[in-house]
Amino acid sequence: MSGGLLIAGTTSDAGKSVVTAGICRWLARQGVKVAPFKAQNMSLNSFVTREGAEIGRAQAMQAQAARVEPTALMNPVLLKPGSDRSSQVVLMGKPVGEMSARGFFGTAGSVADPSSGAVPTGDRLRGGRQEALLATVLDCLAQLRGTYDAVICEGAGSPAEINLRRTDIVNMGVARNAGLPVLVVGDIDRGGVFASFFGTVALLSPEDQALVAGFLVNKFRGDVSLLEPGLDMLHGLTGRRSYGVLPFQHGLGIDEEDGLRVSLRGAVRESAVSSPVGEDILRVAVCAVPLMSNFTDVDALAAEPGVVVRFVDRAEELADADLVIVPGTRGTVKALQWLRERGLADAIARRSAEGRPVLGICGGFQLLGERIEDEVESRAGRVEGLGLLPVRVRFAREKTLARPVGEALGEHVEGYEIHHGVAEVTGGEAFISDGHGHSLDGCRAGSVWGTHWHGSLESDGFRRAFLREVAAAAGRRFVPAPDTSFAALREEQLDRLGDLIEEHADTDALWRLIESGAPQGLPFIPPGAPA
């Protein structure tokens, strides 16, 4: 088998990421060597690959669905918003600078010649636009297609964004240049899916329409036979068939790109879960700070029977929490100001004085310290932190990207680091060490912990030990379940996605589409793309 497919959507959050992961898992179970690909991602949820490259977490999870190691080739361009109008541009896993939306999508200036295959960086990238990265994107895709039997590509937003089509490098721009067939996913739970399918095709140029093979309905509730007449009529209107109707299922998903939905948290909350092992539950409050990044860190906590996780933005919501988490953020100084404005900073300080548990992760760790010197992210200079940890933070222009391994609370722990802040720990107790008495990261002062390591709570033994400490400090008779395996839960979820494709999509037709491309002679639907 040799081929590829691009999964587009009628809107953002139509289910592209989930469908891509499901197809990857289905193909992997058939013995196909498959890889995911997303040319350009915009997300604050990122991951670090083995070679030290930063990519979107969704692509890392899709790689896990495909049972392959994630690499920078699978997500060559990552945009990490710093405000409504600007983002950090991460190219081939490394940050190359901040750019405004107008600068990224706007008029080209001095850039690397796309025909040379050179990667534009630094000032040349700032003078250019998204379009200049097309050669890099296509080279990455070509490398994957030369290595794998099939590459399942995920689009972004909608392919019918007519104002962005000229510089598109993630939807039809990739499909056209790589000759990929396109499957359009629509979320029927939102309503209007037939109009969305028809309108998406009808706003594409004839050349783009020729690659759109058909549709996949997502999140359907009810009797499929009632939907079939509509699908037949859509086929008659567009000449394109449906490749399946995926039912709405609770708790499905992979690491989210945006928003506050936490996939495994949803799975625990919405499905039958074992009762708490101990007599009490633990309540975890996660401060919903601005520009929150890698909120997936709390997935592993929510997967524990008896642990209730919620996101909060008011001081009074911390009152009954047994553990407060200040998560990562792309704007540490902005998050610190937000905590103070809302009274959350004072509430956290009172918790610390009372010996009640607080955990800071990455940016959350930094703002719990004594002071921050930032001439990189916010350019605010010296800012006083909350003073709950003996830590001083200086922001470096070089970003730390690492996959460290260590020991904490007597247990093995793994994580990944993505931060500009460099922490100088001046006191307290060591948190994560190398197992030989040398501190690797973070610190502890009383009931307040801090670490730069994302994903550390996915280490089962460490998570259980940490929860025992929290329960003791909170005075709760909570006992961690002895057999919760976060990795196994994640695998089960990816298998459920594969089952969804295998049981509810026309897999024979999908196979032909991936292997042979879009059917010939697909009709043009007017009016097409505007000139």
C-alpha positions as CSV (number, residue, x, y, z in Angstrom):
1,M,0.0,0.0,0.0
2,S,1.2,3.5,-0.8
3,G,-0.8,6.6,-0.5
4,G,-2.3,9.4,1.6
5,L,-5.4,11.3,2.6
6,L,-6.2,14.8,3.9
7,I,-8.9,15.1,6.6
8,A,-10.5,18.5,6.2
9,G,-13.4,19.9,8.3
10,T,-16.4,22.1,7.7
11,T,-15.3,24.1,10.9
12,S,-12.7,24.1,13.6
13,D,-13.4,21.3,16.1
14,A,-15.4,19.3,13.6
15,G,-13.5,16.2,14.7
16,K,-10.5,16.3,12.3
17,S,-7.9,15.3,15.0
18,V,-10.0,12.5,16.3
19,V,-10.8,11.1,12.9
20,T,-7.2,11.3,11.9
21,A,-6.1,9.4,15.0
22,G,-8.9,6.8,14.4
23,I,-7.8,6.2,10.8
24,C,-4.2,5.9,12.0
25,R,-5.1,3.3,14.6
26,W,-7.3,1.4,12.2
27,L,-4.6,1.2,9.6
28,A,-1.9,0.3,12.1
29,R,-4.0,-2.6,13.2
30,Q,-4.1,-3.8,9.6
31,G,-0.4,-3.9,9.5
32,V,0.0,-0.7,7.5
33,K,3.0,1.5,8.4
34,V,1.2,4.8,8.8
35,A,2.1,8.3,10.0
36,P,0.1,11.4,10.9
37,F,0.9,14.9,9.5
38,K,-0.3,18.4,10.1
39,A,1.5,21.1,8.1
40,Q,0.6,23.9,10.5
41,N,-1.0,23.8,13.9
42,M,-2.1,26.6,16.2
43,S,-2.1,25.4,19.8
44,L,-0.7,26.0,23.3
45,N,-0.7,22.3,23.9
46,S,2.6,21.0,22.7
47,F,5.0,18.1,23.2
48,V,8.7,17.4,22.9
49,T,9.9,14.6,20.6
50,R,12.9,12.4,21.4
51,E,15.1,14.6,19.3
52,G,14.1,17.7,21.3
53,A,11.6,19.2,18.8
54,E,8.4,20.9,19.8
55,I,5.2,19.8,18.0
56,G,1.5,19.9,18.7
57,R,0.3,17.4,21.3
58,A,-2.5,16.2,18.9
59,Q,0.1,15.1,16.4
60,A,2.1,13.3,19.1
61,M,-1.1,11.4,20.1
62,Q,-1.9,10.6,16.5
63,A,1.6,9.2,16.2
64,Q,0.9,7.0,19.3
65,A,-2.4,5.9,17.5
66,A,-0.2,5.0,14.5
67,R,2.2,3.2,16.9
68,V,5.2,5.2,15.7
69,E,7.5,7.7,17.4
70,P,6.5,11.3,16.8
71,T,9.0,13.6,15.0
72,A,9.1,17.2,13.8
73,L,8.3,16.1,10.3
74,M,4.7,15.4,11.4
75,N,4.1,19.1,12.4
76,P,6.7,21.3,10.8
77,V,4.9,24.6,11.7
78,L,3.4,25.3,15.1
79,L,2.0,28.6,16.1
80,K,1.7,29.3,19.8
81,P,-0.6,32.3,20.5
82,G,0.7,35.0,22.8
83,S,-2.2,37.3,22.2
84,D,-5.2,37.7,19.9
85,R,-2.9,39.1,17.2
86,S,0.5,37.5,17.6
87,S,2.1,34.0,18.0
88,Q,5.4,32.4,18.5
89,V,6.4,30.6,15.3
90,V,7.9,27.2,15.9
91,L,9.6,25.9,12.8
92,M,10.8,22.2,12.5
93,G,10.5,22.0,16.3
94,K,12.4,25.2,17.2
95,P,11.1,28.7,17.9
96,V,12.2,31.3,15.4
97,G,10.5,34.4,16.8
98,E,7.2,36.2,17.4
99,M,5.0,37.3,14.5
100,S,1.8,39.2,14.1
101,A,-1.1,37.6,12.2
102,R,-0.7,40.3,9.5
103,G,3.0,39.5,9.2
104,F,2.4,35.8,9.0
105,F,-0.4,35.9,6.4
106,G,0.5,39.3,4.8
107,T,2.6,40.5,2.0
108,A,5.8,38.7,1.2
109,G,9.1,40.4,1.7
110,S,12.6,39.1,1.7
111,V,12.3,35.4,2.2
112,A,14.1,32.2,1.2
113,D,13.4,31.1,-2.3
114,P,10.7,28.4,-2.0
115,S,12.2,26.5,-5.0
116,S,15.5,26.1,-3.2
117,G,13.8,24.1,-0.4
118,A,15.6,26.3,2.2
119,V,14.0,26.8,5.5
120,P,13.3,30.6,6.1
121,T,14.3,31.6,9.7
122,G,14.9,34.7,11.8
123,D,14.6,38.0,9.9
124,R,13.8,36.3,6.6
125,L,10.8,34.6,8.1
126,R,9.7,37.9,9.7
127,G,9.8,39.6,6.3
128,G,7.8,36.8,4.6
129,R,4.5,35.0,5.2
130,Q,3.0,31.6,5.6
131,E,3.2,30.9,1.8
132,A,7.1,31.0,2.1
133,L,6.9,27.8,4.2
134,L,5.1,25.7,1.6
135,A,8.4,24.2,0.3
136,T,9.4,23.1,3.8
137,V,5.9,21.6,4.5
138,L,5.9,19.7,1.2
139,D,9.5,18.4,1.8
140,C,8.4,17.1,5.2
141,L,5.4,15.4,3.7
142,A,7.5,13.9,0.9
143,Q,9.9,12.5,3.5
144,L,7.1,10.9,5.4
145,R,5.6,9.4,2.3
146,G,8.9,8.0,1.3
147,T,9.2,6.2,4.7
148,Y,5.6,5.1,5.4
149,D,3.0,3.1,3.5
150,A,0.4,5.8,4.2
151,V,0.3,9.4,5.6
152,I,-2.9,10.7,7.1
153,C,-2.9,14.5,7.0
154,E,-5.0,16.7,9.1
155,G,-6.2,20.1,7.8
156,A,-6.9,23.2,10.0
157,G,-10.1,25.1,10.4
158,S,-12.0,24.9,7.1
159,P,-10.5,24.6,3.6
160,A,-13.1,27.1,2.3
161,E,-11.5,30.1,4.1
162,I,-11.6,32.2,0.9
163,N,-9.5,35.0,2.4
164,L,-6.6,32.7,3.2
165,R,-6.6,30.3,0.2
166,R,-3.9,32.1,-1.7
167,T,-1.4,31.5,1.1
168,D,-2.8,28.2,2.4
169,I,-0.2,25.6,3.3
170,V,-2.3,23.3,5.5
171,N,-5.6,22.5,3.6
172,M,-6.0,22.5,-0.1
173,G,-2.6,24.0,-0.6
174,V,-1.1,20.8,0.6
175,A,-3.7,18.6,-1.1
176,R,-3.1,20.3,-4.5
177,N,0.7,20.2,-4.4
178,A,0.8,16.6,-3.0
179,G,-2.1,15.2,-5.1
180,L,-4.0,14.1,-1.9
181,P,-7.6,13.1,-1.9
182,V,-9.7,15.0,0.7
183,L,-12.4,13.8,3.0
184,V,-14.5,16.6,4.7
185,V,-15.7,15.9,8.3
186,G,-18.8,17.7,9.6
187,D,-20.0,17.8,13.2
188,I,-23.8,17.1,12.9
189,D,-24.2,17.7,16.6
190,R,-23.9,21.4,15.9
191,G,-26.6,21.3,13.3
192,G,-26.5,22.5,9.7
193,V,-24.1,19.8,8.5
194,F,-25.6,19.4,5.0
195,A,-25.4,23.1,4.3
196,S,-21.8,23.0,5.7
197,F,-20.8,20.1,3.4
198,F,-22.3,21.7,0.3
199,G,-21.0,25.2,1.0
200,T,-17.5,23.9,1.7
201,V,-17.3,22.3,-1.7
202,A,-19.1,25.1,-3.5
203,L,-16.6,27.7,-2.3
204,L,-13.6,25.8,-3.7
205,S,-12.0,26.3,-7.1
206,P,-12.5,23.6,-9.8
207,E,-9.0,22.3,-9.2
208,D,-9.6,22.0,-5.4
209,Q,-13.0,20.5,-5.8
210,A,-11.5,17.7,-8.0
211,L,-9.7,16.4,-4.9
212,V,-12.7,16.5,-2.5
213,A,-13.8,12.8,-2.6
214,G,-16.7,12.9,-0.1
215,F,-17.9,13.4,3.4
216,L,-17.8,11.9,6.9
217,V,-20.5,12.7,9.4
218,N,-19.3,13.0,13.0
219,K,-21.1,12.9,16.4
220,F,-24.5,11.6,15.1
221,R,-27.2,10.8,17.7
222,G,-30.1,8.6,16.8
223,D,-31.3,6.3,14.0
224,V,-28.9,6.4,11.0
225,S,-31.7,5.4,8.7
226,L,-33.4,8.8,9.2
227,L,-30.2,10.5,8.0
228,E,-29.6,8.4,4.9
229,P,-32.1,10.2,2.7
230,G,-30.2,13.4,3.3
231,L,-27.0,11.8,2.5
232,D,-28.5,10.5,-0.8
233,M,-29.7,14.0,-1.6
234,L,-26.3,15.5,-0.8
235,H,-24.7,12.9,-3.2
236,G,-27.1,14.0,-5.9
237,L,-26.3,17.6,-5.3
238,T,-22.5,17.3,-5.2
239,G,-21.7,14.0,-6.9
240,R,-19.8,13.0,-3.8
241,R,-20.6,10.1,-1.5
242,S,-20.6,9.7,2.3
243,Y,-17.8,7.6,3.7
244,G,-19.5,6.9,7.0
245,V,-21.6,8.2,9.9
246,L,-19.7,8.2,13.2
247,P,-22.0,8.0,16.3
248,F,-21.7,10.4,19.2
249,Q,-19.8,8.7,22.0
250,H,-18.9,10.1,25.4
251,G,-15.3,10.4,26.5
252,L,-13.8,10.1,23.0
253,G,-10.9,12.3,22.0
254,I,-7.2,12.8,22.1
255,D,-5.2,15.7,23.5
256,E,-7.1,18.8,22.6
257,E,-5.6,21.7,20.6
258,D,-7.7,24.4,22.1
259,G,-10.3,25.1,24.7
260,L,-10.7,23.6,28.2
261,R,-11.9,20.2,27.3
262,V,-9.8,17.5,28.8
263,S,-10.3,14.2,27.1
264,L,-9.7,11.7,29.8
265,R,-11.4,13.9,32.3
266,G,-14.5,13.7,30.2
267,A,-14.1,9.9,29.9
268,V,-13.9,9.6,33.7
269,R,-16.8,11.9,34.3
270,E,-19.1,10.5,31.7
271,S,-18.6,6.8,32.0
272,A,-18.9,4.2,34.7
273,V,-15.9,4.5,37.0
274,S,-14.9,2.4,40.0
275,S,-15.8,3.9,43.4
276,P,-13.0,5.5,45.4
277,V,-10.7,3.1,47.1
278,G,-10.6,5.1,50.3
279,E,-13.4,6.8,52.3
280,D,-13.0,10.2,50.8
281,I,-12.6,11.8,47.4
282,L,-10.0,14.5,46.4
283,R,-11.1,17.8,44.9
284,V,-8.6,19.4,42.5
285,A,-9.0,23.0,41.4
286,V,-7.0,24.1,38.3
287,C,-6.7,27.9,37.9
288,A,-7.8,28.7,34.4
289,V,-5.0,31.2,33.8
290,P,-4.8,33.2,30.5
291,L,-2.9,31.5,27.7
292,M,-3.0,28.3,29.6
293,S,-0.7,25.7,28.0
294,N,-0.6,21.9,28.3
295,F,-3.7,21.7,30.5
296,T,-3.6,18.0,29.5
297,D,-1.2,17.7,32.5
298,V,-4.2,17.1,34.7
299,D,-5.7,14.3,32.6
300,A,-3.8,11.7,34.6
301,L,-5.2,13.1,37.9
302,A,-8.8,13.0,36.5
303,A,-8.3,9.4,35.5
304,E,-7.9,8.3,39.1
305,P,-11.0,6.9,40.8
306,G,-12.1,9.4,43.5
307,V,-10.3,12.4,42.1
308,V,-12.6,15.3,40.8
309,V,-10.9,17.9,38.6
310,R,-12.4,21.2,37.7
311,F,-11.2,24.5,36.2
312,V,-11.8,27.6,38.2
313,D,-11.5,31.4,37.8
314,R,-12.8,32.7,41.1
315,A,-11.1,32.8,44.6
316,E,-14.2,31.3,46.3
317,E,-13.9,28.2,44.2
318,L,-10.6,27.3,45.9
319,A,-12.3,27.0,49.3
320,D,-13.2,23.3,49.2
321,A,-10.3,22.2,47.0
322,D,-7.8,19.7,48.5
323,L,-5.2,20.6,45.8
324,V,-4.9,23.7,43.8
325,I,-2.9,23.5,40.5
326,V,-1.5,26.6,38.8
327,P,-0.8,25.2,35.3
328,G,1.5,26.1,32.5
329,T,1.0,29.3,30.5
330,R,2.4,31.1,27.5
331,G,2.2,34.3,29.5
332,T,3.7,33.9,33.0
333,V,3.6,37.6,34.0
334,K,0.1,38.0,32.5
335,A,-1.1,35.0,34.4
336,L,0.4,36.4,37.6
337,Q,-1.4,39.7,37.1
338,W,-4.7,37.8,36.4
339,L,-4.3,35.8,39.6
340,R,-3.9,39.0,41.6
341,E,-6.7,40.9,40.0
342,R,-9.2,38.1,40.7
343,G,-8.1,37.5,44.3
344,L,-6.8,34.1,43.5
345,A,-3.2,35.0,44.4
346,D,-4.3,36.0,48.0
347,A,-6.4,32.8,48.2
348,I,-3.4,30.7,47.2
349,A,-1.1,32.5,49.7
350,R,-3.6,31.8,52.5
351,R,-3.6,28.1,51.5
352,S,0.1,28.0,51.7
353,A,0.1,29.6,55.2
354,E,-2.4,27.0,56.3
355,G,-0.4,24.1,55.0
356,R,-2.9,23.2,52.2
357,P,-1.4,21.7,49.0
358,V,-0.5,23.8,45.9
359,L,1.3,22.6,42.8
360,G,2.7,24.9,40.1
361,I,3.7,23.4,36.7
362,C,6.0,25.2,34.3
363,G,4.7,28.8,34.2
364,G,2.7,28.1,37.3
365,F,5.9,27.1,39.0
366,Q,7.6,30.2,37.9
367,L,5.0,32.6,39.3
368,L,5.0,30.9,42.7
369,G,8.6,32.0,43.1
370,E,10.0,35.2,44.6
371,R,10.7,37.2,41.4
372,I,10.7,37.0,37.6
373,E,13.0,38.8,35.3
374,D,11.4,38.8,31.8
375,E,12.8,40.6,28.8
376,V,11.7,37.9,26.4
377,E,8.0,36.8,26.8
378,S,6.3,39.9,28.3
379,R,9.3,42.3,28.3
380,A,8.0,43.4,31.7
381,G,11.5,43.4,33.3
382,R,11.6,42.5,37.0
383,V,8.3,41.4,38.5
384,E,7.6,40.2,42.0
385,G,6.2,36.7,42.2
386,L,3.9,35.2,44.8
387,G,6.8,34.4,47.0
388,L,5.6,30.9,48.0
389,L,8.7,29.1,46.7
390,P,12.4,30.0,47.1
391,V,12.9,30.4,43.4
392,R,14.1,33.2,41.1
393,V,13.3,33.0,37.4
394,R,15.1,34.7,34.5
395,F,13.7,34.4,31.0
396,A,16.3,33.3,28.4
397,R,15.9,33.8,24.7
398,E,16.8,30.1,24.1
399,K,13.9,27.8,24.8
400,T,14.5,24.7,26.9
401,L,13.1,21.6,25.1
402,A,13.9,18.3,26.8
403,R,12.6,14.9,27.7
404,P,14.0,14.4,31.3
405,V,13.8,11.3,33.5
406,G,14.3,11.3,37.3
407,E,13.0,10.3,40.7
408,A,10.5,12.0,43.0
409,L,8.9,10.8,46.3
410,G,10.9,7.6,45.8
411,E,9.3,6.8,42.5
412,H,10.4,6.9,38.8
413,V,9.1,10.0,37.0
414,E,9.3,11.1,33.3
415,G,8.3,14.4,31.8
416,Y,9.0,17.0,29.1
417,E,10.2,20.6,29.4
418,I,9.0,23.6,27.2
419,H,10.0,26.9,28.7
420,H,12.1,30.1,28.4
421,G,12.3,30.7,32.1
422,V,15.4,29.5,33.9
423,A,14.8,28.8,37.6
424,E,17.4,29.4,40.3
425,V,16.3,27.5,43.4
426,T,17.7,29.1,46.6
427,G,16.2,26.9,49.3
428,G,13.5,24.5,50.2
429,E,13.5,20.8,49.6
430,A,14.5,19.0,46.3
431,F,11.4,17.8,44.3
432,I,12.8,15.8,41.4
433,S,16.3,14.3,41.6
434,D,18.5,12.0,39.6
435,G,18.2,9.3,42.4
436,H,21.7,10.1,43.7
437,G,20.9,13.2,45.7
438,H,21.3,15.7,42.9
439,S,18.3,17.9,42.2
440,L,17.1,17.9,38.6
441,D,14.1,20.3,38.7
442,G,11.7,22.1,40.9
443,C,11.5,22.4,44.7
444,R,9.1,22.0,47.6
445,A,8.4,24.4,50.5
446,G,6.0,23.0,53.0
447,S,2.8,22.1,51.2
448,V,3.8,24.0,48.0
449,W,5.4,22.1,45.1
450,G,6.7,23.4,41.8
451,T,8.2,21.8,38.7
452,H,8.9,22.7,35.0
453,W,8.1,19.1,34.0
454,H,5.0,18.7,32.0
455,G,3.5,15.1,31.9
456,S,5.1,14.0,35.2
457,L,1.7,13.0,36.7
458,E,1.4,10.4,33.9
459,S,4.1,8.3,35.8
460,D,1.8,6.0,37.7
461,G,3.9,5.4,40.8
462,F,4.8,9.0,41.2
463,R,1.2,10.2,40.8
464,R,0.0,7.8,43.5
465,A,2.8,8.9,45.9
466,F,2.0,12.5,45.2
467,L,-1.8,12.0,45.8
468,R,-1.0,10.3,49.1
469,E,1.0,13.3,50.2
470,V,-1.9,15.6,49.1
471,A,-4.4,13.5,51.0
472,A,-2.4,13.5,54.1
473,A,-1.9,17.3,54.0
474,A,-5.6,17.9,53.2
475,G,-6.7,15.5,56.0
476,R,-8.6,13.3,53.6
477,R,-9.0,9.6,53.9
478,F,-8.3,9.2,50.2
479,V,-6.4,6.1,48.9
480,P,-5.1,6.1,45.3
481,A,-6.2,3.0,43.3
482,P,-3.3,0.6,43.1
483,D,-3.8,-0.4,39.5
484,T,-4.7,2.7,37.5
485,S,-2.4,2.8,34.4
486,F,-2.6,6.1,32.5
487,A,-0.8,4.6,29.5
488,A,-3.3,1.7,29.4
489,L,-6.2,4.1,29.6
490,R,-4.8,6.2,26.7
491,E,-4.3,3.0,24.6
492,E,-7.9,2.0,25.3
493,Q,-9.1,5.3,24.1
494,L,-7.0,5.1,20.9
495,D,-8.4,1.7,20.3
496,R,-11.9,3.1,20.7
497,L,-11.1,5.6,18.0
498,G,-9.9,2.8,15.7
499,D,-13.1,0.8,16.5
500,L,-15.2,3.8,15.6
501,I,-13.6,4.0,12.1
502,E,-13.7,0.2,11.6
503,E,-17.3,-0.2,12.7
504,H,-19.0,2.9,11.3
505,A,-16.9,4.1,8.2
506,D,-16.8,2.4,4.8
507,T,-13.3,1.1,5.3
508,D,-13.1,-0.6,1.9
509,A,-13.9,2.8,0.3
510,L,-11.4,4.5,2.6
511,W,-8.7,2.0,1.6
512,R,-9.3,2.7,-2.1
513,L,-9.3,6.4,-1.5
514,I,-6.0,6.3,0.4
515,E,-4.4,4.0,-2.1
516,S,-5.7,5.4,-5.4
517,G,-6.6,9.0,-4.8
518,A,-9.8,10.9,-5.5
519,P,-12.3,9.4,-8.0
520,Q,-12.0,10.8,-11.5
521,G,-14.8,13.0,-13.0
522,L,-16.2,14.5,-9.8
523,P,-18.5,17.4,-10.9
524,F,-17.9,21.0,-10.3
525,I,-20.3,22.7,-7.9
526,P,-20.8,26.4,-8.6
527,P,-20.1,29.2,-7.8
528,G,-16.6,28.0,-6.9
529,A,-13.9,30.2,-5.3
530,P,-14.1,33.9,-6.0
531,A,-11.5,35.4,-8.2
